[in-house]
Amino acid sequence: MAARCRRGGGGASVRVRLIAAGTRLPAWIDAGFAEYQRRLPKETPLELVEIAVARGTAQGAAGRATREEGERMLAALPPRAWVVALDVGGRALDTPGLARWWAARLRDGRDLAVLIGGPDGLSAPCLARADERLSLSPLTFPHGLVRILLAEQLYRAASLLKGHPYHRA
């Protein structure tokens, strides 16, 4: 199944492509993501690419499903993008650390691609392709909710960098 794209704002210095497993998620997830997508600065538009979750319930099928999702995710990567895999075992950042990380990504100027796996996580090739792995928390979240959390945290980091009062420690 092909990937479905929803684009954020206009021409920018750093485009963020969120490549996420899952389609036809609950309306509250779409609404929450759209709210923070809209709030991000026009210079850093956030685009969502939805990858269909492959079916994998039989023994061995979960691995095949994860590989299929991974192939579609890798095909959706923009050329020369800095690739971040969201992974529970990745590097954890606090809010000021995320703002510093975001500032470094903006200085780098390359487009950013963030990978969010499905129920069984990201494939080994996705993890291998990533330039870095980040963790939003040691907790495991539903993959749809991670979209909202990531969009909100990017907005929070951008607000902190601009001195906007949204972020209060």
Backbone torsions as a table, in degrees:
resi	resn	phi	psi	omega
1	MET	NA	139.9	-177.0
2	ALA	-73.6	157.9	176.7
3	ALA	-77.4	147.3	177.7
4	ARG	-110.7	131.4	-177.0
5	CYS	-111.8	143.2	169.4
6	ARG	-130.2	120.4	-173.9
7	ARG	-93.2	147.3	171.9
8	GLY	-93.5	-158.6	-173.8
9	GLY	-49.2	-172.7	-170.4
10	GLY	-84.6	-158.5	-174.5
11	GLY	-54.8	130.6	-173.5
12	ALA	-143.8	169.2	177.2
13	SER	-79.0	-34.0	178.0
14	VAL	-133.6	113.9	175.6
15	ARG	-93.2	139.4	179.2
16	VAL	-112.2	121.7	177.0
17	ARG	-110.3	114.7	176.7
18	LEU	-93.6	112.8	-178.5
19	ILE	-104.7	108.8	-168.8
20	ALA	-127.5	136.5	174.0
21	ALA	-70.1	137.8	175.6
22	GLY	116.3	132.2	175.1
23	THR	-131.0	164.0	178.9
24	ARG	51.8	52.4	178.0
25	LEU	-83.7	166.4	-179.9
26	PRO	-57.4	150.4	-177.6
27	ALA	-58.2	-34.0	-178.8
28	TRP	-66.2	-30.4	176.4
29	ILE	-69.9	-47.7	178.0
30	ASP	-58.6	-42.1	-178.7
31	ALA	-67.5	-43.1	179.3
32	GLY	-63.8	-44.6	178.1
33	PHE	-62.3	-47.2	-177.8
34	ALA	-60.1	-35.4	179.4
35	GLU	-60.5	-48.9	-179.0
36	TYR	-77.2	-30.3	174.0
37	GLN	-58.7	-43.8	179.9
38	ARG	-66.1	-35.6	-176.4
39	ARG	-74.5	-23.2	-177.7
40	LEU	-62.7	149.0	179.0
41	PRO	-59.1	147.2	179.1
42	LYS	-59.4	-24.9	-179.7
43	GLU	-72.1	-13.8	-178.5
44	THR	-133.9	68.0	-178.3
45	PRO	-65.7	146.5	-179.4
46	LEU	-110.9	122.1	-180.0
47	GLU	-112.9	135.9	177.5
48	LEU	-105.5	125.6	173.2
49	VAL	-114.2	115.2	-179.0
50	GLU	-93.4	130.7	179.6
51	ILE	-109.7	128.5	178.6
52	ALA	-61.2	136.1	176.7
53	VAL	-78.5	124.5	178.9
54	ALA	-75.5	148.9	179.9
55	ARG	-80.7	133.2	180.0
56	GLY	-155.4	80.5	-179.3
57	THR	-107.1	-30.1	-179.3
58	ALA	-75.6	162.1	179.4
59	GLN	-58.3	128.8	-178.9
60	GLY	85.5	-19.1	-178.4
61	ALA	-72.0	-30.2	179.7
62	ALA	-62.1	-42.5	177.7
63	GLY	-62.8	-41.4	178.2
64	ARG	-64.7	-42.3	179.9
65	ALA	-61.5	-44.7	179.2
66	THR	-62.8	-40.2	177.2
67	ARG	-62.3	-43.3	-179.9
68	GLU	-63.7	-44.7	176.9
69	GLU	-59.7	-43.9	-179.6
70	GLY	-61.0	-41.0	178.3
71	GLU	-60.9	-42.3	179.4
72	ARG	-68.3	-36.4	177.8
73	MET	-64.9	-46.6	-179.7
74	LEU	-62.5	-36.5	178.4
75	ALA	-67.4	-24.1	-178.7
76	ALA	-88.3	-2.0	-179.3
77	LEU	-68.7	135.0	174.1
78	PRO	-70.9	150.7	178.1
79	PRO	-60.1	139.4	174.2
80	ARG	61.3	17.5	-179.6
81	ALA	-74.6	151.1	169.5
82	TRP	-80.0	121.3	-172.8
83	VAL	-105.1	127.7	178.6
84	VAL	-117.3	126.2	173.7
85	ALA	-97.7	123.1	172.9
86	LEU	-81.1	121.1	-171.6
87	ASP	-147.2	132.3	-177.9
88	VAL	-56.4	-27.9	179.1
89	GLY	-90.4	4.7	-179.3
90	GLY	-75.7	179.8	-179.9
91	ARG	-71.0	129.4	178.2
92	ALA	-93.9	139.6	178.3
93	LEU	-123.4	144.3	169.4
94	ASP	-84.2	178.2	-175.1
95	THR	-61.8	-47.5	176.6
96	PRO	-62.0	-35.3	177.1
97	GLY	-65.5	-39.0	176.7
98	LEU	-65.7	-39.1	177.9
99	ALA	-63.3	-41.0	176.7
100	ARG	-64.8	-41.1	177.8
101	TRP	-61.7	-44.9	179.8
102	TRP	-62.4	-41.7	177.7
103	ALA	-61.5	-39.9	178.1
104	ALA	-66.0	-39.3	178.3
105	ARG	-64.5	-40.5	179.3
106	LEU	-66.1	-40.5	177.7
107	ARG	-64.5	-38.3	179.3
108	ASP	-61.5	-38.4	175.1
109	GLY	82.2	-7.3	178.5
110	ARG	-78.9	149.2	173.4
111	ASP	-60.7	153.8	-176.2
112	LEU	-116.3	136.7	173.1
113	ALA	-123.9	128.5	180.0
114	VAL	-116.7	127.9	-177.8
115	LEU	-102.1	127.6	174.9
116	ILE	-119.5	117.3	-178.8
117	GLY	-76.3	172.8	178.2
118	GLY	-88.6	-157.2	-176.1
119	PRO	-57.0	-28.7	-179.2
120	ASP	-105.2	14.8	176.6
121	GLY	85.4	-165.2	-179.0
122	LEU	-93.5	150.8	177.9
123	SER	-72.0	158.5	177.5
124	ALA	-57.7	-42.1	177.4
125	PRO	-62.9	-34.2	176.4
126	CYS	-65.5	-45.5	179.3
127	LEU	-63.6	-38.3	179.5
128	ALA	-68.3	-35.1	-179.0
129	ARG	-74.1	-24.7	-175.7
130	ALA	-62.0	138.1	173.2
131	ASP	-74.9	-26.0	175.6
132	GLU	-159.9	160.0	176.5
133	ARG	-117.8	130.2	177.0
134	LEU	-121.4	152.5	176.4
135	SER	-120.5	133.7	174.1
136	LEU	-81.0	-22.1	-177.1
137	SER	-176.9	156.2	171.8
138	PRO	-73.2	-11.1	176.4
139	LEU	-76.1	156.7	173.9
140	THR	-98.2	127.5	-179.8
141	PHE	-113.1	155.2	170.7
142	PRO	-59.8	139.0	-174.0
143	HIS	-61.0	-28.5	176.7
144	GLY	-68.4	-40.4	179.7
145	LEU	-65.0	-31.9	179.5
146	VAL	-59.9	-33.7	177.2
147	ARG	-56.7	-48.0	-179.0
148	ILE	-65.7	-46.5	-179.4
149	LEU	-58.3	-45.5	-179.1
150	LEU	-65.3	-46.8	-179.8
151	ALA	-60.5	-42.4	179.3
152	GLU	-65.0	-41.5	-178.8
153	GLN	-68.4	-35.6	174.5
154	LEU	-64.7	-41.8	177.1
155	TYR	-63.4	-42.5	179.0
156	ARG	-61.4	-44.9	179.5
157	ALA	-62.3	-44.0	178.8
158	ALA	-62.9	-40.5	178.6
159	SER	-63.6	-43.4	179.4
160	LEU	-61.7	-43.0	-180.0
161	LEU	-64.3	-31.8	-179.5
162	LYS	-89.5	-0.7	-179.1
163	GLY	73.6	18.5	179.9
164	HIS	-72.3	143.2	-175.9
165	PRO	-73.4	0.0	179.6
166	TYR	-54.1	-43.6	-179.8
167	HIS	-88.8	120.5	173.8
168	ARG	-126.5	120.4	-177.7
169	ALA	-71.9	NA	NA
